[in-house]
Amino acid sequence: MSMTSSFHPTFATVDLTALIHNLFQIRKWLAPGCLIMPVIKANAYGHGANEIAQALIQQGVSHLAVFSIEEAMALRRAGVTVSIVVLGPFFPQQIEDLFGYRLTPVVSDRSMLEVLGQATRSQPVPYPIHLKIETGMNRLGLTQHELEILLSKHTFPSSLQLEGLMSHLADSDGDEQDVTEEQVARFNRALNAVRAAGLDIPLIHMSNSGGIIRFPSAHYTMVRPGIMLYGYHTLPNTVPVPDLQPVLSLKTSIAQLRLIQPGGRVSYNGTFIAVKSTRVAILPIGYADGLSRRLSNRGVVLVRGQRVPIIGLVCMDMVMVDVTTIPDVMVGDEVVIVGQQDQEKITAKDIAEWTGTIPYEVLCSIAPRVPRRYHVSS
């Protein structure tokens, strides 16, 4: 008898065919030659960074973006050899790993530029970096003033190669376009200053998913899609969007059924009180798996192609649903949290609306303990 069971009642399915479909949809919005650098930070938005990376590389993707050096190191250890750009901040203590794993840092301040310049002095060839310009997010990046001082004093270290110039859009999915247009204008000022200083930059990138669709002027030589690769967007209804397919579905199975009488309470603190005879299904999924506690007495799941309500508080590892309307319900029945069942479907966007957040958080919240299964659909 095998000691390792492959059965998991609660699991996520990742459809790599949908991922590639979304990548091709995004390509349609770009001029020929404009590169795509997929953003696979936060475990590829909960989808599994290694597997997503490999699938994208098979489609000819030459650059990947992550948040941290730790995320990038994990990809290198998994065998990813393409360029990995680290979007987030890093610290002097991490420089050794940066070089050791051949990672491309995004530099956002002059002091770190100096530190990197010192650390690369003995390297045989200039080390590639991307420089980030602050254009309106007020998070990371050099201001125009800081950039101009850097260029005028010729203090860009000769041991570094300025491979990329970048910024980040703060409101590409907002109702108004003027905020983004102002950011693009600021970025163009920075780009012109760098070019006037005689620096040649192959990779110029600013657009996230929203920017790809709405602001062709912000495409430059490379774009950084994130959420759209995974089948979602947060654009206003007035904007035409690509035909996207959600990549992830999340399922569980009914573990137990019980019948409770009027007045019976369900879950902690008895926030659900039955008004009639009610059939309750217990599901082995809870907020430790990424099923938000804000879905208590609010969300729905799919059982036998029907929407059934979550009742009572979502527990750490379990949740209860009211299956009174499904007469032939059984223990072991499949339950869809995110995905399609018969004609009904629930998306991460639906869950985001019920819990007052965005699809990003719903996807990123799916815990590492939930197994991911990868498949290629026909």
C-alpha positions in Angstrom: 0.0 0.0 0.0 1.3 3.4 -0.9 1.8 5.7 2.1 1.3 9.0 0.2 -2.3 9.7 -0.8 -2.9 11.8 -3.9 -6.4 12.6 -2.8 -7.0 16.1 -1.5 -10.6 17.2 -0.8 -9.6 20.9 -1.2 -7.5 21.9 -4.2 -6.9 24.6 -6.8 -6.8 23.8 -10.5 -4.6 25.9 -12.7 -5.5 25.8 -16.4 -2.3 26.6 -18.4 -4.2 26.7 -21.6 -6.2 29.6 -20.3 -3.0 31.3 -19.2 -1.5 31.1 -22.7 -4.9 32.2 -24.2 -4.6 35.4 -22.0 -1.0 35.9 -23.1 -2.0 35.8 -26.7 -4.9 38.2 -26.1 -2.6 40.7 -24.5 -0.1 40.4 -27.4 -2.9 41.6 -29.8 -2.9 45.0 -28.1 0.8 45.5 -28.6 2.9 46.7 -31.6 5.2 44.1 -33.1 8.4 43.9 -31.2 7.0 45.2 -27.9 8.2 42.7 -25.3 6.1 41.2 -22.5 7.5 40.8 -19.0 4.9 38.8 -17.1 4.6 39.7 -13.4 4.7 36.5 -11.4 5.3 38.0 -7.9 3.3 36.6 -4.9 3.6 33.1 -6.2 2.2 34.2 -9.5 -0.8 35.8 -7.8 -1.5 32.5 -6.0 -1.2 30.3 -9.2 2.3 28.9 -8.5 5.3 30.8 -9.7 7.4 27.9 -11.0 4.8 26.3 -13.1 3.5 29.6 -14.5 7.1 30.7 -15.3 7.8 27.5 -17.2 4.5 27.7 -19.2 5.3 31.3 -20.2 8.9 30.6 -21.1 7.7 27.9 -23.5 5.8 30.7 -25.2 9.0 32.6 -25.8 8.8 35.0 -22.8 12.4 36.3 -22.2 11.9 38.3 -19.0 10.0 37.7 -15.8 9.2 40.1 -13.0 9.0 39.3 -9.3 8.8 41.4 -6.1 11.7 40.2 -4.0 15.1 38.6 -4.2 13.7 35.7 -2.3 11.1 35.0 -4.9 13.7 35.3 -7.7 16.1 32.9 -5.9 13.3 30.3 -5.6 12.7 30.5 -9.4 16.4 30.1 -10.2 16.6 27.1 -7.9 13.7 25.6 -9.8 15.6 25.9 -13.0 14.4 29.2 -14.5 17.3 30.7 -16.6 15.7 33.7 -18.3 16.2 37.3 -17.1 14.4 37.9 -13.7 13.8 41.5 -12.8 13.3 42.2 -9.1 10.7 45.0 -8.8 10.7 45.6 -5.1 13.2 47.2 -2.8 16.3 45.3 -1.7 19.0 45.8 1.0 22.8 45.8 1.0 22.8 42.5 2.9 21.1 40.9 -0.2 23.6 42.1 -2.9 25.6 38.8 -2.7 22.5 36.8 -3.5 21.6 39.3 -6.3 24.9 38.6 -8.0 25.1 34.9 -7.1 21.7 34.2 -8.7 22.2 36.7 -11.7 19.2 38.8 -10.8 18.4 42.2 -12.4 17.5 44.7 -9.7 15.3 47.7 -10.0 17.2 50.6 -8.4 15.0 53.3 -6.8 17.4 55.6 -5.0 20.8 57.1 -5.4 22.4 55.6 -2.3 21.6 52.0 -3.5 23.0 52.9 -6.9 26.3 53.9 -5.2 26.4 50.7 -3.1 25.8 48.6 -6.3 28.4 50.5 -8.1 31.0 49.8 -5.4 30.0 46.1 -5.2 30.3 45.6 -9.0 33.7 47.3 -9.5 35.6 44.0 -9.8 33.0 42.5 -12.3 34.4 41.9 -15.8 31.4 43.4 -17.6 28.9 46.1 -16.4 26.1 44.6 -14.3 22.6 45.2 -15.7 20.1 47.2 -13.7 16.8 49.0 -14.2 16.2 52.5 -12.9 12.8 53.4 -11.5 11.4 56.9 -11.9 8.8 58.3 -9.5 6.0 59.7 -11.6 3.0 59.9 -9.3 2.6 56.7 -7.2 4.8 58.2 -4.4 6.1 54.8 -3.5 9.5 53.8 -5.0 11.6 55.7 -7.5 13.9 58.6 -8.2 12.3 62.0 -8.7 13.1 64.0 -11.8 15.3 66.3 -9.7 17.3 63.3 -8.3 17.7 61.9 -11.8 19.0 65.2 -13.2 21.5 65.5 -10.4 22.7 62.0 -11.1 23.1 62.7 -14.8 24.6 66.2 -14.5 27.3 65.0 -12.1 28.0 62.0 -14.2 27.8 59.8 -11.1 26.1 56.8 -12.8 28.6 54.1 -12.0 30.6 52.8 -15.0 30.4 49.2 -13.5 26.6 49.2 -14.1 24.7 48.9 -17.3 21.4 50.9 -17.5 19.4 48.1 -19.2 16.0 49.5 -18.3 14.1 52.6 -17.3 10.7 52.1 -15.7 7.9 53.6 -13.7 4.5 52.4 -12.4 1.0 53.5 -13.2 -1.1 54.5 -10.1 -4.5 54.9 -11.7 -4.5 53.0 -15.0 -7.9 51.4 -14.1 -9.4 54.7 -12.8 -12.4 56.5 -14.3 -10.4 59.5 -15.5 -7.4 59.4 -17.8 -5.7 62.6 -16.8 -3.7 61.2 -13.8 -2.2 58.6 -16.1 -1.5 61.0 -18.9 0.4 63.3 -16.4 2.4 60.2 -15.3 3.3 59.4 -18.9 4.4 63.0 -19.5 6.6 62.9 -16.4 8.1 59.6 -17.5 8.9 61.0 -20.9 10.7 63.9 -19.3 12.9 61.5 -17.4 13.4 59.4 -20.6 14.5 62.4 -22.5 16.9 63.5 -19.8 18.5 60.1 -19.8 18.8 60.0 -23.6 20.2 63.6 -23.6 22.9 62.3 -21.3 23.9 59.9 -24.0 22.7 56.7 -22.3 21.1 54.1 -24.5 18.4 52.1 -22.8 17.0 48.9 -24.5 14.1 48.2 -22.1 11.6 51.0 -21.3 8.5 49.9 -19.4 5.6 51.5 -17.5 2.4 49.7 -18.4 0.6 47.3 -16.1 -2.5 45.4 -17.3 -4.7 48.5 -17.4 -2.0 50.6 -19.2 -1.7 47.9 -21.9 -5.4 48.3 -22.8 -6.0 52.0 -22.3 -2.7 53.8 -22.8 -0.8 52.8 -26.0 1.5 55.8 -25.4 2.8 54.0 -22.3 3.7 50.8 -24.1 7.3 51.8 -25.0 9.5 48.8 -25.6 8.1 46.5 -22.9 4.9 46.0 -20.8 4.3 44.3 -17.5 1.0 42.4 -17.4 -0.1 40.9 -14.1 -3.8 40.4 -13.3 -4.9 40.0 -17.0 -2.6 37.0 -17.5 -4.6 35.3 -14.8 -7.9 36.1 -16.4 -9.1 39.3 -14.6 -9.1 43.0 -14.9 -10.3 46.0 -12.9 -11.0 48.4 -15.8 -14.1 50.6 -15.9 -17.2 49.2 -17.8 -16.7 51.8 -20.6 -13.4 50.3 -21.7 -13.2 47.4 -24.3 -11.2 44.6 -22.8 -9.6 41.4 -24.2 -11.4 38.1 -24.1 -9.9 36.7 -20.9 -10.3 33.3 -19.3 -9.9 32.8 -15.5 -6.9 30.5 -15.0 -7.6 29.2 -11.5 -10.5 27.3 -10.0 -10.9 26.3 -6.3 -12.9 23.2 -5.2 -13.6 21.2 -2.2 -16.0 18.3 -1.2 -18.8 17.8 1.3 -17.4 16.2 4.4 -20.6 15.8 6.4 -24.3 16.5 6.3 -26.6 17.3 9.2 -30.2 18.3 9.6 -30.9 21.1 12.1 -34.2 22.2 13.5 -35.7 25.7 13.8 -33.7 27.6 16.4 -30.5 25.6 15.7 -27.4 27.7 15.6 -24.4 27.2 13.2 -20.7 27.9 13.8 -19.0 30.2 16.3 -21.1 32.7 18.2 -24.3 31.3 16.6 -24.6 34.1 14.0 -26.8 31.9 11.9 -30.1 30.7 13.5 -32.3 28.3 11.5 -35.9 29.5 11.0 -36.9 26.2 9.4 -35.6 22.6 9.2 -32.3 23.1 7.4 -29.8 20.7 5.8 -26.2 21.8 6.5 -23.1 20.7 4.6 -19.7 20.9 6.3 -16.8 21.7 3.9 -13.1 21.2 4.8 -12.0 24.7 3.7 -11.7 27.9 5.8 -9.9 31.2 6.2 -6.5 29.4 6.6 -7.0 28.2 3.1 -7.9 31.6 1.8 -11.7 31.5 2.1 -12.2 35.0 3.5 -14.0 35.3 6.9 -15.8 38.2 5.3 -17.8 35.6 3.4 -19.6 34.6 6.7 -23.4 34.7 6.1 -22.7 36.4 2.8 -21.0 34.3 0.1 -22.3 31.4 -2.0 -20.7 28.2 -3.3 -21.8 25.8 -6.1 -23.2 22.3 -5.3 -24.7 20.2 -8.1 -24.9 23.3 -10.3 -26.8 25.4 -7.8 -25.8 28.4 -5.7 -26.0 27.7 -2.0 -25.3 30.2 0.8 -22.5 30.1 3.3 -24.1 30.1 6.8 -22.5 31.1 10.1 -19.0 32.3 10.6 -16.2 30.9 8.3 -13.9 28.9 10.6 -10.1 28.5 10.2 -10.4 25.1 8.5 -14.1 24.6 7.8 -17.3 26.4 6.6 -20.9 25.4 6.6 -23.4 25.9 3.7 -27.2 25.5 3.5 -28.0 22.7 1.0 -31.7 22.4 1.9 -32.7 23.2 -1.7 -30.7 20.2 -3.1 -32.7 17.0 -2.3 -30.2 14.4 -3.5 -27.0 16.0 -2.0 -24.4 13.5 -0.7 -21.2 13.4 1.3 -18.3 13.6 -1.2 -20.2 15.9 -3.6 -17.9 18.4 -5.4 -18.2 22.0 -4.2 -17.0 24.9 -6.3 -15.7 28.0 -4.5 -14.2 29.6 -7.6 -15.0 28.2 -11.1 -17.8 26.7 -13.1 -20.2 23.9 -12.3 -22.9 23.0 -14.9 -24.3 26.4 -16.0 -23.4 28.3 -12.9 -20.1 30.0 -12.2 -18.4 32.0 -9.5 -15.3 34.2 -10.2 -12.7 35.8 -8.0 -14.3 39.0 -9.0 -17.7 37.9 -7.5 -15.9 37.0 -4.3 -14.1 40.3 -4.3 -17.4 42.1 -4.6 -18.9 40.2 -1.7 -15.9 40.9 0.5 -15.2 44.5 -0.4 -11.8 43.9 -2.1 -10.3 43.2 -5.6 -9.7 39.9 -7.5 -6.0 40.2 -6.8 -6.4 39.8 -3.0 -8.8 36.8 -3.5 -6.3 35.0 -5.7 -3.2 35.9 -3.6 -5.0 34.7 -0.4 -5.2 31.1 -1.5 -2.9 29.5 1.0 0.2 27.5 0.1 -1.3 24.4 1.9 -4.0 24.2 -0.8 -2.5 21.9 -3.5 -2.3 23.3 -7.1 -3.0 20.9 -10.0 -1.8 22.0 -13.4 -3.5 20.9 -16.6 -3.6 21.8 -20.3 -7.2 21.9 -21.5 -8.1 20.9 -25.0 
